[in-house]
Amino acid sequence: MDRFLEILLFTAMQGLSAGRGSIVLLEPGGNYTIRAAVGFNNGEDAFAPGTIIPPGEITSWVMNRKEPLVVSGPDDMPLQRKFKKNGYRTDTFLSIPLIHEGRFLGALHLTNRIDKKPFTKEDLAAFDPIAREIASILRQGVDFRENVRGFSTSILTSLSSALELRFSFLTGHNRRVLELARGIGTELGLKEEELAPLETAAGIHDIGLVGIPSRILWKKKKLTPQELESARKHPLLGAKLLEGIPGMGEIRRIVLEHQEFFDGSGYPHGLRGEEICLGARILSVAEYYDSITSERPHRGGLPPEEARQIIRNSMGKMFDPAVCQAFLEQKS
């Protein structure tokens, strides 16, 4: 889909003499991603298709009003300040909301007109049929991605439930972690669209255990260094299972990073601080608390107050202080 959108975008740009254009898609979770970009050079990797980007002032303006923005010169700019960044070399641009059957899907931006002429409302009218076609293609792609994502999530959730049947000590772990993570996220003020990927990730965060030998997970004695190394591969294995599923990028990252610690002592990549995504920082606390208060083959579970004290003592070390505080407040 992205390649076809790029061809359509390029064709439209030729007709309007635009030197730079992009198509931005509103994802189900509320993020925006680049789906096509033409005229971006000088190593601007941030604009590669599939890249998550902040909406920006112009995209937000178009999204909120669901109407096109035609700027012929500096005096036409409805925003409070001139927009001269991210490679925009001219004071004239065209931004169009991509709407199909009343549903806002994203926005299309054109700028850097090669012939130095301003964009006009006539250009907008001429471009409208192509914009409608792009919106239709986006809708088909979004519907397909959502169907694939829903089907894949259902399979992974079932697989996660099967793991709980296989390893009885994990019974209820995913559900409890999900509830804890949701509570922490709510305490931190996350919106529903931000809580959704966190909850999905929490429900399947240990899916990578499917690739860990049973004897290691059932072992009642301390793991050998080799066994420990094997067990610590489960975030990578979980992320691998999510690889390539449309719309699962944020969920995959949370699963991959949920065993990383704030001070860099976690795994698999030793990330630290805000290098770890917020969802993973939240999941890390929720998962750790439920794990240490639950029985495992090699140990018993800790009393809740003792577990809370461990988390309190780990603020700024293993865990994000703000996330810890939110956890402690919602557990008090």
LUMKEFI-546986 format. One line per 8 residues: their letters; for each residue x, y, z of N, C-alpha, C, O. Coordinates in pm, whole numbers. Layout:
<sites>
A) X:Y:Z:X:Y:Z:X:Y:Z:X:Y:Z  ...
</sites>
This chain:
<sites>
MDRFLEIL) 81:-121:0:0:0:0:85:126:0:56:221:-73  190:128:81:274:247:92:337:284:-42:344:402:-78  383:183:-117:446:211:-245:346:271:-344:380:363:-418  224:219:-346:121:272:-435:86:415:-396:67:500:-483  77:442:-267:49:578:-221:160:673:-262:134:788:-299  283:625:-257:396:708:-297:389:744:-445:421:856:-484  345:648:-527:331:674:-671:221:777:-695:238:869:-775  108:761:-626:-2:858:-639:43:997:-595:13:1097:-660
LFTAMQGL) 114:1001:-483:161:1129:-431:256:1195:-530:245:1315:-556  349:1118:-583:446:1173:-678:376:1227:-803:411:1334:-853  278:1152:-851:203:1196:-970:132:1328:-944:135:1419:-1027  69:1339:-828:-1:1463:-792:96:1579:-778:66:1691:-819  211:1553:-719:311:1658:-701:359:1712:-835:383:1832:-849  372:1623:-932:415:1668:-1064:313:1764:-1124:349:1865:-1186  184:1733:-1105:80:1817:-1160:73:1954:-1096:35:2051:-1161  110:1962:-969:103:2090:-897:241:2152:-878:253:2254:-809
SAGRGSIV) 344:2093:-937:480:2146:-929:530:2156:-785:606:2247:-751  487:2062:-701:532:2061:-561:663:1986:-551:680:1880:-611  756:2040:-474:885:1975:-458:892:1880:-340:988:1805:-325  790:1885:-258:793:1802:-138:651:1768:-96:563:1855:-96  627:1642:-61:493:1601:-20:497:1484:75:594:1407:76  393:1469:154:386:1357:248:240:1322:275:151:1406:266  219:1195:309:88:1146:352:105:1092:493:188:1004:518  26:1146:585:33:1109:727:-95:1036:764:-204:1082:734
LLEPGGNY) -82:922:830:-197:840:868:-219:845:1019:-125:834:1097  -345:862:1059:-383:853:1200:-403:706:1234:-493:642:1181  -320:653:1323:-327:512:1361:-438:490:1464:-479:585:1531  -488:365:1480:-594:337:1576:-559:378:1719:-648:418:1794  -433:369:1757:-394:406:1893:-378:555:1916:-351:597:2029  -395:637:1811:-383:781:1826:-253:838:1776:-239:960:1766  -156:751:1744:-30:800:1687:-46:834:1540:-142:792:1475  49:910:1488:54:939:1344:177:871:1286:283:869:1348
TIRAAVGF) 160:817:1165:274:757:1096:283:813:954:181:843:892  406:825:905:428:860:764:398:737:679:453:630:705  312:750:578:283:640:488:349:659:354:378:561:285  375:784:315:446:813:190:512:949:204:456:1040:265  633:962:149:706:1089:155:792:1101:30:868:1011:-3  780:1214:-38:857:1240:-159:922:1377:-146:859:1473:-102  1051:1386:-183:1122:1512:-176:1197:1534:-46:1251:1642:-23  1202:1432:39:1277:1439:164:1414:1378:138:1425:1263:95
NNGEDAFA) 1519:1456:164:1653:1403:136:1747:1441:249:1704:1468:361  1874:1443:218:1977:1476:317:1969:1385:440:1992:1429:553  1937:1259:415:1938:1163:525:1826:1181:625:1843:1151:743  1710:1231:579:1599:1254:672:1525:1124:700:1414:1102:651  1588:1038:779:1532:907:808:1403:916:888:1323:823:887  1384:1028:958:1264:1044:1042:1137:1043:958:1027:1031:1013  1151:1056:825:1033:1061:739:1019:935:654:953:938:550  1081:826:696:1066:699:626:926:643:651:873:659:761
PGTIIPPG) 865:577:551:731:520:569:724:430:692:814:348:716  618:446:770:598:368:891:649:434:1016:623:386:1126  723:546:1001:780:615:1117:670:686:1195:588:758:1138  669:667:1327:575:739:1414:625:881:1432:743:903:1462  536:979:1413:574:1119:1424:471:1194:1509:356:1151:1517  511:1304:1572:412:1390:1639:327:1459:1533:376:1483:1423  201:1491:1562:113:1547:1460:156:1681:1405:135:1709:1287  216:1767:1487:258:1898:1437:140:1994:1429:25:1953:1434
EITSWVMN) 172:2123:1416:68:2225:1419:-26:2217:1300:-148:2228:1315  29:2197:1180:-54:2198:1060:-144:2075:1055:-263:2087:1026  -88:1956:1082:-170:1835:1084:-281:1847:1188:-395:1808:1163  -249:1901:1305:-350:1919:1410:-460:2014:1365:-578:1992:1391  -419:2123:1297:-517:2221:1249:-613:2155:1152:-735:2171:1163  -558:2081:1055:-640:2014:953:-729:1907:1017:-845:1892:979  -673:1832:1113:-748:1726:1178:-865:1781:1259:-977:1731:1250  -838:1883:1339:-941:1938:1427:-1056:2001:1350:-1172:1991:1391
RKEPLVVS) -1024:2065:1238:-1128:2133:1159:-1185:2048:1046:-1291:2076:991  -1109:1941:1013:-1149:1853:902:-1177:1932:775:-1273:1906:703  -1091:2029:750:-1101:2109:628:-961:2140:579:-866:2146:658  -946:2162:446:-811:2186:392:-757:2322:432:-831:2415:465  -624:2330:428:-555:2456:458:-473:2495:335:-378:2426:298  -511:2606:274:-440:2657:157:-371:2786:199:-437:2885:231  -241:2786:198:-164:2904:236:-89:2954:112:4:2889:65  -132:3068:61:-69:3126:-59:50:3214:-24:134:3243:-109
GPDDMPLQ) 58:3257:100:167:3343:145:160:3361:295:69:3310:359  255:3434:353:263:3449:499:137:3508:560:104:3477:675  65:3593:486:-54:3658:541:-171:3562:553:-268:3591:623  -164:3447:485:-274:3350:490:-262:3252:606:-355:3178:635  -147:3252:673:-122:3154:778:-217:3176:896:-212:3281:959  -305:3079:928:-398:3095:1040:-335:3067:1175:-391:3101:1279  -217:3004:1173:-149:2976:1299:-78:3101:1349:-56:3196:1273  -44:3101:1475:9:3223:1537:148:3259:1489:187:3376:1493
RKFKKNGY) 223:3161:1444:359:3192:1400:385:3131:1263:317:3037:1222  481:3184:1194:516:3131:1062:574:2991:1078:640:2960:1177  547:2908:978:594:2770:981:712:2757:887:696:2744:766  833:2759:946:953:2748:862:1050:2650:927:1153:2689:981  1015:2524:920:1104:2421:973:1077:2292:899:990:2285:813  1154:2187:935:1138:2056:872:1145:2061:720:1075:1987:652  1231:2151:667:1253:2151:524:1156:2236:443:1166:2239:320  1063:2305:507:973:2393:433:1051:2519:393:1095:2596:479
RTDTFLSI) 1069:2537:261:1149:2650:213:1063:2764:160:1116:2870:124  932:2744:155:845:2847:100:736:2883:199:711:2809:294  671:2996:176:562:3041:262:427:2993:211:323:3031:264  428:2910:109:303:2860:53:299:2709:60:396:2642:26  187:2655:102:172:2509:107:24:2473:104:-64:2558:118  0:2345:85:-135:2291:74:-146:2169:164:-67:2075:150  -241:2170:255:-262:2057:346:-409:2015:338:-499:2097:355  -431:1887:313:-566:1837:287:-599:1724:384:-521:1629:396
PLIHEGRF) -714:1731:453:-755:1616:537:-799:1501:446:-866:1523:345  -763:1382:483:-802:1263:407:-918:1197:481:-900:1134:585  -1037:1213:424:-1161:1168:489:-1234:1074:395:-1252:1102:277  -1278:960:450:-1355:864:370:-1479:824:447:-1469:770:558  -1596:851:389:-1724:819:452:-1732:876:594:-1777:810:687  -1687:1001:606:-1696:1071:734:-1587:1040:834:-1584:1100:941  -1498:948:802:-1392:909:896:-1262:978:859:-1214:966:746  -1205:1050:955:-1077:1116:933:-967:1012:940:-953:941:1040
LGALHLTN) -888:1002:833:-783:900:824:-643:957:838:-553:887:884  -625:1083:799:-492:1143:804:-490:1272:726:-593:1338:710  -374:1309:680:-359:1436:609:-251:1423:502:-159:1342:513  -266:1505:400:-169:1512:291:-113:1653:286:-188:1751:289  19:1665:279:86:1796:279:170:1813:153:245:1722:116  160:1928:88:243:1964:-27:307:2099:-1:242:2191:48  436:2111:-36:504:2238:-17:624:2247:-113:641:2163:-201  706:2352:-93:828:2374:-174:796:2373:-323:857:2298:-400
RIDKKPFT) 701:2456:-363:660:2460:-504:778:2501:-592:841:2604:-569  806:2420:-692:925:2438:-776:916:2562:-863:1016:2630:-885  795:2593:-912:780:2709:-1001:766:2841:-924:744:2946:-983  778:2832:-790:775:2951:-703:637:3018:-696:623:3123:-632  537:2961:-761:404:3018:-754:335:2975:-624:372:2873:-567  236:3049:-577:164:3009:-456:60:2901:-486:7:2893:-597  33:2819:-386:-79:2727:-398:-209:2807:-386:-215:2906:-313  -311:2764:-458:-438:2836:-460:-555:2740:-437:-537:2619:-432
KEDLAAFD) -674:2798:-422:-794:2716:-406:-823:2639:-535:-886:2533:-531  -779:2693:-648:-795:2621:-775:-711:2493:-773:-755:2388:-822  -591:2502:-715:-507:2382:-701:-577:2278:-614:-574:2159:-643  -640:2326:-508:-713:2237:-419:-824:2164:-493:-841:2044:-477  -900:2239:-573:-1009:2179:-649:-956:2076:-750:-1017:1971:-770  -843:2107:-814:-785:2016:-911:-733:1889:-844:-734:1781:-904  -688:1902:-721:-628:1790:-649:-733:1702:-581:-704:1589:-543  -854:1753:-566:-957:1684:-488:-981:1539:-532:-989:1452:-446
PIAREIAS) -993:1509:-664:-1017:1369:-702:-906:1275:-657:-934:1162:-615  -781:1320:-666:-669:1235:-622:-673:1218:-471:-645:1109:-419  -706:1325:-399:-715:1317:-252:-822:1216:-211:-803:1140:-116  -934:1216:-283:-1041:1120:-253:-994:976:-279:-1025:885:-202  -920:957:-386:-869:824:-418:-769:777:-311:-771:661:-269  -683:868:-270:-587:834:-165:-659:798:-35:-621:702:33  -764:874:-1:-841:846:121:-907:709:112:-912:635:210  -959:675:-7:-1023:544:-25:-922:431:-7:-951:330:57
ILRQGVDF) -802:449:-65:-698:347:-50:-655:334:96:-636:223:146  -641:447:163:-603:445:304:-707:369:386:-672:289:473  -835:394:358:-941:327:434:-934:176:415:-947:101:512  -914:133:290:-901:-11:266:-782:-69:340:-788:-178:397  -672:7:337:-552:-39:407:-572:-44:557:-528:-138:623  -638:59:612:-664:64:757:-753:-51:799:-727:-117:900  -859:-77:721:-950:-188:754:-875:-321:752:-894:-405:840  -790:-340:650:-713:-464:640:-618:-478:759:-608:-585:819
RENVRGFS) -548:-369:792:-453:-372:903:-523:-401:1035:-472:-476:1118  -642:-341:1054:-715:-363:1179:-764:-506:1189:-764:-565:1297  -808:-563:1074:-851:-703:1075:-736:-797:1107:-750:-890:1186  -621:-771:1043:-503:-853:1070:-459:-839:1215:-425:-937:1282  -460:-715:1263:-418:-691:1401:-511:-760:1499:-466:-824:1595  -642:-748:1476:-739:-811:1566:-725:-962:1566:-729:-1025:1672  -708:-1021:1448:-692:-1166:1438:-563:-1211:1506:-562:-1310:1579  -455:-1137:1482:-325:-1172:1541:-328:-1159:1693:-275:-1244:1764
TSILTSLS) -391:-1052:1743:-400:-1031:1887:-479:-1144:1951:-444:-1192:2059  -586:-1187:1885:-668:-1297:1937:-585:-1426:1947:-593:-1497:2047  -506:-1454:1843:-422:-1575:1845:-318:-1566:1956:-297:-1663:2030  -253:-1450:1968:-149:-1433:2070:-207:-1440:2211:-145:-1495:2301  -327:-1385:2229:-393:-1393:2359:-425:-1537:2394:-409:-1579:2509  -471:-1612:2295:-500:-1755:2317:-373:-1832:2351:-373:-1919:2438  -265:-1799:2282:-137:-1863:2309:-89:-1828:2450:-34:-1913:2520  -110:-1703:2490:-71:-1661:2624:-152:-1737:2730:-99:-1776:2834
SALELRFS) -281:-1757:2702:-366:-1834:2795:-320:-1980:2801:-323:-2042:2907  -277:-2032:2687:-228:-2170:2685:-102:-2184:2769:-80:-2288:2831  -19:-2081:2771:101:-2084:2854:65:-2093:3002:133:-2160:3079  -44:-2025:3042:-86:-2030:3181:-135:-2171:3218:-120:-2215:3332  -194:-2240:3122:-236:-2377:3147:-115:-2470:3156:-112:-2563:3236  -15:-2442:3074:106:-2525:3071:191:-2502:3196:249:-2595:3252  197:-2376:3239:275:-2341:3359:178:-2284:3462:149:-2164:3462  129:-2371:3549:21:-2332:3642:59:-2216:3734:-29:-2143:3779
FLTGHNRR) 187:-2198:3761:228:-2089:3848:207:-1952:3782:217:-1849:3849  179:-1950:3652:152:-1825:3582:3:-1792:3576:-34:-1688:3521  -82:-1879:3631:-226:-1858:3621:-266:-1722:3678:-237:-1690:3793  -333:-1643:3597:-381:-1512:3641:-278:-1401:3634:-310:-1284:3657  -153:-1436:3603:-45:-1336:3602:-71:-1225:3501:-62:-1107:3535  -105:-1261:3378:-128:-1159:3275:-244:-1067:3311:-235:-945:3293  -352:-1124:3362:-469:-1043:3399:-434:-944:3510:-473:-827:3505  -362:-993:3611:-326:-905:3722:-231:-795:3678:-244:-680:3718
VLELARGI) -134:-832:3595:-39:-733:3544:-112:-628:3460:-82:-509:3469  -205:-673:3378:-283:-580:3296:-358:-480:3385:-357:-360:3358  -422:-530:3490:-498:-442:3580:-406:-343:3652:-440:-226:3667  -290:-391:3695:-193:-302:3761:-143:-195:3664:-135:-77:3699  -109:-237:3543:-57:-144:3443:-162:-39:3409:-131:80:3397  -287:-82:3393:-394:12:3364:-409:113:3478:-427:232:3454  -401:64:3601:-412:155:3716:-300:257:3721:-324:375:3748  -177:212:3695:-63:304:3693:-79:406:3582:-58:525:3603
GTELGLKE) -116:359:3464:-134:449:3351:-242:553:3377:-226:670:3343  -351:510:3437:-459:602:3471:-411:705:3573:-442:823:3561  -336:660:3671:-281:751:3774:-188:853:3711:-181:967:3757  -117:813:3606:-25:904:3536:-98:996:3439:-36:1085:3380  -228:976:3422:-306:1063:3335:-306:1024:3188:-336:1107:3102  -274:897:3157:-276:853:3017:-419:852:2964:-514:820:3037  -434:887:2837:-564:884:2772:-597:742:2729:-511:654:2728  -724:720:2694:-769:586:2656:-687:530:2540:-652:412:2539
EELAPLET) -657:617:2440:-581:569:2325:-437:536:2361:-370:463:2288  -388:590:2473:-254:557:2520:-257:433:2609:-159:358:2615  -369:411:2678:-382:293:2763:-403:166:2680:-362:57:2721  -467:180:2564:-501:61:2483:-379:-24:2447:-381:-144:2473  -272:33:2388:-156:-51:2356:-86:-105:2481:-31:-214:2479  -89:-28:2590:-29:-74:2715:-103:-198:2765:-39:-295:2807  -235:-195:2762:-314:-307:2810:-294:-431:2722:-283:-543:2772  -289:-409:2590:-265:-522:2500:-129:-586:2529:-117:-708:2538
AAGIHDIG) -27:-501:2543:108:-552:2571:112:-625:2705:177:-729:2717  44:-571:2806:43:-634:2938:-20:-773:2932:23:-864:3002  -121:-788:2847:-190:-917:2838:-110:-1026:2769:-140:-1144:2783  -7:-985:2694:72:-1085:2619:222:-1068:2643:303:-1118:2565  260:-997:2750:400:-957:2766:496:-1076:2779:614:-1065:2745  446:-1189:2829:533:-1306:2847:518:-1408:2735:556:-1524:2752  463:-1366:2622:438:-1458:2512:566:-1527:2464:561:-1637:2409  680:-1461:2483:808:-1518:2441:849:-1640:2520:942:-1711:2480
LVGIPSRI) 782:-1666:2634:814:-1786:2713:786:-1913:2636:834:-2020:2673  707:-1902:2528:679:-2019:2446:807:-2077:2388:811:-2195:2353  912:-1996:2377:1038:-2043:2321:1141:-2082:2425:1255:-2113:2390  1103:-2082:2552:1197:-2118:2661:1170:-2262:2704:1055:-2297:2727  1273:-2346:2717:1253:-2485:2758:1176:-2497:2890:1204:-2423:2985  1082:-2588:2895:999:-2607:3015:1083:-2637:3140:1051:-2591:3249  1188:-2714:3122:1269:-2754:3238:1329:-2633:3309:1350:-2635:3430  1355:-2526:3232:1410:-2405:3293:1304:-2334:3376:1330:-2289:3488
LWKKKKLT) 1183:-2324:3320:1076:-2252:3390:1025:-2330:3512:977:-2269:3607  1035:-2462:3508:989:-2543:3621:1099:-2572:3723:1073:-2631:3828  1220:-2533:3695:1333:-2567:3781:1316:-2507:3921:1283:-2390:3936  1339:-2588:4024:1321:-2544:4162:1449:-2492:4225:1446:-2434:4334  1561:-2512:4158:1688:-2462:4209:1731:-2337:4131:1670:-2303:4030  1834:-2271:4178:1886:-2153:4111:1930:-2188:3970:1993:-2291:3947  1898:-2100:3874:1935:-2125:3735:2086:-2107:3716:2148:-2020:3778  2143:-2188:3629:2283:-2170:3592:2294:-2045:3504:2193:-1999:3451
PQELESAR) 2415:-1990:3488:2430:-1872:3400:2376:-1897:3260:2317:-1808:3199  2396:-2018:3208:2347:-2050:3074:2195:-2053:3070:2133:-2004:2975  2134:-2111:3175:1988:-2117:3181:1928:-1978:3199:1824:-1946:3140  1994:-1896:3279:1947:-1759:3300:1953:-1680:3169:1861:-1603:3139  2059:-1699:3094:2073:-1631:2966:1961:-1674:2871:1907:-1591:2797  1928:-1802:2873:1820:-1853:2789:1686:-1794:2830:1608:-1751:2744  1658:-1790:2961:1530:-1737:3010:1515:-1589:2976:1404:-1542:2951  1625:-1517:2974:1620:-1373:2948:1601:-1339:2799:1597:-1222:2761
KHPLLGAK) 1588:-1442:2718:1561:-1418:2576:1413:-1396:2549:1374:-1363:2437  1327:-1416:2653:1183:-1414:2624:1130:-1279:2576:1034:-1279:2498  1185:-1163:2617:1135:-1039:2556:1167:-1031:2407:1085:-984:2327  1287:-1076:2368:1325:-1077:2227:1235:-1172:2147:1193:-1140:2037  1208:-1289:2205:1124:-1387:2136:982:-1335:2122:917:-1353:2019  933:-1268:2228:799:-1210:2223:788:-1103:2117:691:-1098:2041  890:-1016:2111:891:-910:2010:898:-970:1869:840:-916:1775  970:-1081:1856:981:-1147:1725:844:-1198:1679:812:-1190:1561
LLEGIPGM) 766:-1249:1772:633:-1299:1737:541:-1187:1689:449:-1210:1611  567:-1064:1736:484:-949:1700:536:-877:1576:471:-786:1524  652:-917:1529:717:-849:1417:632:-860:1290:588:-968:1252  613:-746:1226:543:-745:1098:392:-738:1106:326:-725:1003  334:-746:1227:189:-736:1240:149:-589:1231:198:-509:1311  63:-552:1138:26:-410:1122:-30:-349:1249:-112:-411:1318  14:-229:1280:-40:-156:1394:7:-204:1529:-45:-160:1632  106:-294:1533:152:-349:1660:289:-297:1699:351:-351:1791
GEIRRIVL) 338:-192:1632:472:-143:1659:493:-99:1803:593:-135:1865  399:-22:1857:413:26:1994:402:-88:2094:476:-93:2192  310:-180:2069:292:-297:2156:417:-383:2154:463:-430:2259  473:-403:2037:595:-482:2024:709:-419:2103:785:-490:2169  720:-287:2098:828:-221:2172:811:-237:2323:908:-258:2395  687:-227:2371:661:-244:2514:701:-384:2558:767:-402:2661  661:-485:2479:696:-624:2512:848:-641:2511:903:-706:2600  915:-584:2413:1060:-598:2401:1133:-535:2519:1234:-588:2564
EHQEFFDG) 1082:-422:2570:1155:-344:2670:1105:-361:2814:1155:-293:2904  1010:-450:2839:948:-453:2972:1040:-509:3082:1008:-498:3200  1153:-567:3042:1250:-613:3143:1372:-521:3150:1471:-554:3216  1366:-407:3084:1471:-306:3098:1451:-230:3228:1338:-206:3269  1561:-191:3294:1552:-117:3419:1602:27:3402:1685:55:3316  1549:114:3485:1574:257:3472:1722:293:3478:1766:389:3415  1800:215:3554:1943:244:3569:2029:174:3466:2152:182:3472  1967:105:3371:2043:38:3266:2084:-103:3297:2158:-165:3219
SGYPHGLR) 2039:-158:3410:2083:-292:3452:1991:-403:3402:2012:-520:3435  1889:-368:3323:1795:-469:3275:1840:-534:3145:1956:-522:3105  1749:-603:3081:1778:-674:2957:1658:-661:2864:1548:-630:2911  1672:-683:2732:1787:-745:2664:1894:-648:2616:2003:-692:2578  1868:-515:2617:1962:-422:2555:2026:-323:2653:2103:-237:2611  1996:-334:2781:2057:-244:2879:2018:-99:2861:2098:-9:2887  1895:-74:2816:1848:63:2801:1833:128:2938:1819:59:3039  1837:261:2940:1822:330:3068:1734:453:3052:1721:508:2943
GEEICLGA) 1673:495:3164:1594:617:3166:1487:621:3059:1416:523:3037  1477:735:2993:1373:754:2893:1408:691:2758:1332:706:2662  1520:622:2750:1544:536:2633:1439:425:2630:1406:373:2523  1388:390:2747:1283:289:2760:1149:360:2740:1125:463:2802  1064:306:2656:934:371:2633:851:370:2761:868:283:2847  761:466:2773:682:481:2895:600:355:2922:590:312:3037  540:297:2818:462:176:2839:542:65:2903:491:-5:2991  666:48:2861:752:-56:2918:792:-22:3060:804:-111:3145
RILSVAEY) 813:107:3087:847:148:3225:731:120:3321:752:84:3436  610:138:3271:491:106:3352:478:-45:3370:458:-93:3481  490:-118:3260:476:-264:3264:582:-327:3352:557:-427:3419  701:-270:3352:811:-322:3433:774:-327:3581:799:-427:3649  715:-219:3631:676:-213:3772:562:-311:3799:566:-387:3896  460:-309:3714:345:-396:3733:385:-543:3730:343:-621:3815  468:-579:3633:511:-718:3618:597:-761:3736:582:-873:3786  687:-674:3779:777:-708:3889:699:-731:4019:725:-826:4092
YDSITSER) 604:-642:4046:525:-654:4169:448:-786:4172:450:-857:4272  381:-817:4061:302:-940:4062:391:-1063:4068:355:-1163:4129  507:-1056:4005:598:-1170:4006:650:-1200:4146:652:-1315:4189  692:-1096:4218:753:-1122:4349:648:-1151:4458:683:-1201:4565  523:-1120:4432:417:-1153:4528:350:-1286:4493:258:-1329:4563  395:-1350:4386:337:-1479:4344:439:-1591:4365:560:-1569:4361  388:-1709:4388:476:-1825:4405:534:-1868:4272:468:-1861:4168  657:-1912:4277:726:-1967:4161:786:-2101:4204:800:-2126:4323
PHRGGLPP) 822:-2189:4109:875:-2321:4147:994:-2314:4242:1013:-2404:4324  1076:-2208:4233:1198:-2200:4313:1184:-2114:4438:1280:-2101:4514  1065:-2054:4462:1048:-1966:4578:900:-1940:4604:814:-1967:4520  873:-1887:4726:737:-1844:4759:718:-1698:4722:811:-1631:4676  597:-1649:4742:568:-1510:4712:585:-1422:4834:566:-1467:4947  621:-1296:4813:639:-1200:4922:506:-1138:4964:415:-1129:4882  494:-1096:5090:375:-1021:5133:367:-890:5055:471:-831:5024  247:-842:5024:231:-719:4945:308:-599:5001:369:-525:4924
EEARQIIR) 304:-578:5131:371:-460:5186:522:-468:5170:587:-367:5144  578:-588:5184:722:-605:5163:758:-579:5017:862:-519:4986  672:-625:4927:695:-602:4784:687:-454:4750:768:-404:4672  591:-383:4809:581:-239:4785:704:-165:4835:748:-68:4774  759:-212:4948:878:-149:5003:998:-169:4910:1081:-79:4894  1007:-287:4851:1116:-313:4755:1105:-217:4637:1205:-161:4593  985:-198:4588:964:-106:4475:993:37:4518:1051:114:4442  953:71:4639:982:206:4692:1133:229:4699:1182:337:4666
NSMGKMFD) 1206:128:4742:1351:139:4754:1421:138:4616:1538:176:4605  1348:94:4514:1408:82:4380:1378:202:4291:1413:201:4173  1315:304:4346:1285:424:4268:1413:489:4220:1503:516:4299  1421:515:4090:1540:576:4033:1651:476:4006:1752:512:3945  1634:354:4049:1732:248:4024:1674:153:3919:1703:165:3800  1593:59:3966:1530:-31:3870:1415:37:3796:1390:8:3679  1345:127:3864:1221:178:3810:1217:331:3802:1283:401:3878  1137:378:3708:1112:521:3689:1043:575:3815:938:524:3854
PAVCQAFL) 1100:678:3880:1040:731:4004:894:773:3988:812:747:4076  860:837:3875:722:881:3855:627:762:3843:516:767:3895  672:657:3777:590:537:3763:574:468:3898:465:422:3932  682:461:3975:676:403:4110:576:478:4196:495:417:4266  584:610:4192:495:692:4273:350:668:4236:263:658:4323  323:658:4106:187:631:4060:140:493:4107:24:477:4146  230:395:4103:197:261:4150:165:262:4299:64:206:4342  249:327:4376:232:328:4522:106:403:4561:39:365:4657
EQKS) 72:508:4488:-48:584:4519:-175:505:4487:-272:509:4563  -174:434:4376:-295:360:4340:-307:228:4417:-413:166:4416  -198:186:4483:-203:65:4566:-228:97:4712:-253:7:4792  -222:228:4749:-238:265:4891:-385:266:4932:-417:294:5048
</sites>
